[in-house]
Amino acid sequence: MQVGFIGLGMMGASMAANLQKAGHKLIVNDVRREAADNHIANGAKWAASPAELAKQCDVIFLSLPGPPEVEAVALGENGLLGGLKRGAAVFDLSTNSPTLVRKIHGVYAEKGVHMLDAPVSGGPHGARSGRMAIWVGGDKATFETYKPLLDAMGDQARYIGEIGAGAVAKLVHNCAGYCIQTALSEVFTMGVKAGVEPLALWEAVRGGAQGRRRTFDGLVDQFLVNKYEPAAFALKLAHKDMTLATQLGREIGVPMRVANTAMAELTEALNRGWDKQDSRSPMKLQIERAGVKIEVDKQKIAEVLDRDPPFKG
């Protein structure tokens, strides 16, 4: 079985490397030839185009920034469509539009090729460690056939349903996260403005019912310490994800009032030129509006976490 991998960025490079560690021989492609240097050094072969890669592979994984890049690779000039073999399978690991993955699925089905949406969740650290969810939509038998490859990249590969189901699950997950982030920045600045010291406030609320669900532990790395660079997940990518989620809501006629508020925060932060900062950087907007200062010493946070480790359930 020959495996292809297209897109060796922050997430894709690690996922492809984990496939190699599991013993799979890869053919790789990326818009930047140098992105493949480490993979080639470890035995991967380079393909000059997606079409060339497709001619040689039985199963192909895509890890790309978003819908425009996926559509170009899947259907564009020198794209996969020109080289795919009948019976091949393509897994899109990107955060993508359900409408687009269904479109590609329909085109590929006419050629006897399986298209599955398989977005991942775990961030760059999860991609490196293999502790990552993979939510798959499409043909279930194809999912089962290639599940060992998915298991080489993540520890929770799940079949969700028909084509597009994985993409929908990812948008639900990410949209919820940014809505919660927006709410947390609002209520936390209220508490600080009301006179409670930030570290004491955070330590208190994480012991309550919401805290026991790990709601407040997400404040540690950026918000409490007022540090949004380097980005764990860039704002521009978060904005793309929320655009897809709110677009889906419009397409199916579901009001998205909270999501639209969160989207407005992301957009304002993007307009400030914070595109390369962390996806939590919009929380700074609420700090600014509230007129408070939140900047807790990392060592003091570490001391709290040593005494009271993050909740596991």
SVG drawing of the C-alpha trace seen along z (x, -y; Angstrom):
<svg xmlns="http://www.w3.org/2000/svg" viewBox="-34 -52 52 55">
<polyline fill="none" stroke="black" stroke-width="0.4" points="0.0,0.0 1.5,-3.3 0.6,-6.3 0.6,-9.9 0.6,-13.1 0.0,-16.6 0.5,-19.6 3.5,-19.6 2.8,-22.6 2.6,-22.9 0.1,-20.1 0.8,-18.0 4.5,-17.8 4.0,-16.0 1.2,-13.8 3.3,-12.7 6.3,-12.0 4.1,-9.9 3.0,-7.8 6.7,-7.3 7.5,-6.3 4.7,-3.7 6.6,-2.2 4.6,-3.6 6.4,-4.6 5.3,-8.0 5.2,-10.1 4.9,-13.8 4.0,-17.1 3.8,-20.7 3.9,-24.2 7.3,-24.5 9.8,-21.9 11.9,-22.5 9.0,-21.5 9.6,-17.9 13.3,-17.9 13.0,-15.9 10.5,-13.5 12.7,-12.8 15.7,-12.3 13.6,-9.6 12.8,-7.8 9.9,-9.7 9.8,-10.3 8.9,-13.7 6.2,-14.3 6.4,-17.4 2.6,-17.9 -0.6,-16.4 -1.4,-14.8 2.0,-13.0 1.5,-11.9 -2.0,-10.6 -0.8,-8.4 1.4,-6.5 -0.8,-6.2 -3.6,-4.0 -4.5,-6.4 -3.8,-10.1 -4.0,-12.5 -4.5,-16.2 -3.6,-18.7 -4.2,-22.2 -5.0,-25.7 -8.6,-25.8 -11.2,-25.3 -9.5,-27.3 -6.3,-25.2 -8.2,-21.9 -10.3,-22.7 -7.2,-23.6 -5.4,-20.4 -8.4,-18.2 -9.9,-19.5 -7.6,-22.1 -4.9,-22.1 -2.3,-19.5 -4.5,-18.4 -5.3,-15.0 -8.2,-14.5 -5.8,-14.2 -4.0,-11.2 -6.3,-9.3 -6.6,-5.6 -9.9,-3.8 -10.4,-2.4 -8.1,-5.0 -9.1,-6.8 -8.5,-10.5 -8.8,-11.7 -9.0,-15.5 -7.6,-16.2 -8.1,-19.9 -10.8,-22.1 -13.1,-22.4 -16.5,-23.4 -19.0,-20.5 -20.4,-21.8 -17.0,-21.6 -16.2,-18.1 -19.5,-16.9 -18.8,-18.5 -15.4,-16.8 -16.9,-13.5 -19.4,-13.6 -16.8,-14.3 -14.5,-11.6 -17.3,-9.0 -17.7,-9.3 -14.1,-8.1 -14.5,-5.3 -12.5,-7.1 -13.5,-7.4 -13.4,-10.9 -13.6,-11.1 -13.5,-14.2 -11.3,-13.6 -10.6,-16.9 -8.4,-16.6 -8.4,-18.2 -5.4,-18.4 -3.3,-21.3 0.3,-21.2 1.2,-19.5 -1.3,-16.8 -0.1,-16.3 3.4,-15.8 2.5,-13.5 -0.3,-11.5 -2.8,-12.5 -5.4,-13.8 -9.0,-13.3 -9.8,-12.5 -13.5,-12.8 -14.3,-10.9 -17.3,-11.2 -17.8,-9.1 -17.8,-5.5 -17.5,-3.4 -15.8,-0.4 -13.1,-2.7 -12.7,-4.2 -12.2,-0.7 -9.7,0.3 -7.5,-2.7 -8.1,-3.1 -4.6,-1.7 -3.1,-4.7 -5.4,-7.1 -4.4,-5.4 -0.8,-6.2 -1.6,-9.9 -4.2,-10.2 -5.5,-8.3 -9.2,-8.9 -10.1,-8.2 -13.9,-8.0 -16.4,-7.3 -19.0,-10.1 -21.3,-9.4 -21.9,-10.2 -19.7,-12.5 -19.5,-15.9 -20.2,-14.7 -16.6,-15.0 -16.4,-18.6 -19.6,-19.5 -18.3,-17.9 -15.1,-20.0 -17.0,-23.2 -19.2,-22.5 -16.2,-21.9 -14.2,-24.9 -17.2,-27.3 -18.0,-26.3 -14.4,-27.0 -14.4,-30.5 -17.8,-31.3 -16.6,-30.1 -13.5,-32.1 -15.5,-35.3 -17.7,-34.6 -14.7,-33.9 -13.0,-37.2 -16.2,-39.1 -16.9,-37.6 -13.3,-37.5 -12.7,-41.1 -15.9,-41.9 -14.5,-40.1 -11.2,-41.9 -12.9,-45.3 -15.0,-44.5 -11.8,-44.3 -10.7,-40.7 -7.1,-39.9 -6.8,-37.9 -4.9,-34.9 -7.2,-34.6 -10.2,-34.8 -9.0,-32.1 -8.0,-29.8 -11.4,-30.2 -13.6,-29.7 -11.7,-26.6 -12.8,-24.8 -16.5,-25.4 -18.8,-23.3 -17.6,-24.8 -14.0,-24.6 -14.3,-20.9 -15.2,-20.6 -11.8,-22.3 -13.5,-25.4 -11.1,-27.8 -7.8,-25.9 -7.8,-27.3 -7.0,-30.7 -3.5,-29.7 -1.2,-30.0 -2.3,-33.3 -5.0,-35.3 -3.7,-35.2 -0.1,-35.9 -1.0,-38.4 1.2,-36.6 -0.2,-35.8 3.0,-35.1 4.2,-32.7 0.8,-31.4 -0.3,-27.9 -3.0,-28.3 -3.0,-31.5 -5.8,-34.0 -6.1,-33.9 -6.9,-30.2 -9.4,-30.6 -11.1,-33.3 -11.3,-30.9 -12.9,-28.2 -15.5,-30.6 -16.2,-31.9 -17.0,-28.3 -19.1,-27.6 -21.3,-30.8 -21.5,-30.2 -22.9,-26.7 -25.4,-28.2 -26.7,-30.6 -26.8,-27.8 -29.1,-25.6 -31.1,-28.4 -29.9,-28.2 -29.6,-31.5 -26.1,-31.8 -26.3,-34.9 -23.5,-33.9 -21.3,-32.6 -21.8,-35.9 -20.7,-37.8 -17.6,-35.7 -17.0,-36.1 -17.2,-39.9 -14.5,-39.7 -12.2,-37.6 -12.8,-40.0 -11.9,-43.1 -8.7,-41.4 -7.8,-40.5 -8.4,-44.1 -5.9,-45.1 -3.2,-43.2 -3.1,-40.4 -3.5,-37.6 -0.2,-35.8 -0.9,-36.1 -2.7,-33.3 -6.4,-32.6 -7.0,-33.8 -5.7,-37.3 -9.3,-38.7 -9.6,-38.4 -7.3,-41.4 -10.1,-43.5 -12.3,-42.9 -9.4,-43.7 -9.0,-47.0 -12.7,-47.8 -12.9,-47.0 -9.8,-49.1 -8.2,-46.5 -4.7,-44.9 -4.4,-41.1 -0.8,-39.8 -0.1,-37.0 3.4,-35.7 3.8,-32.3 5.5,-30.9 2.5,-31.8 0.2,-30.0 2.6,-27.0 2.4,-26.9 -1.4,-26.8 -1.3,-23.9 1.2,-22.0 -1.1,-22.2 -4.2,-21.6 -3.5,-19.9 -5.8,-20.3 -9.0,-18.4 -9.2,-15.1 -13.0,-14.7"/>
</svg>
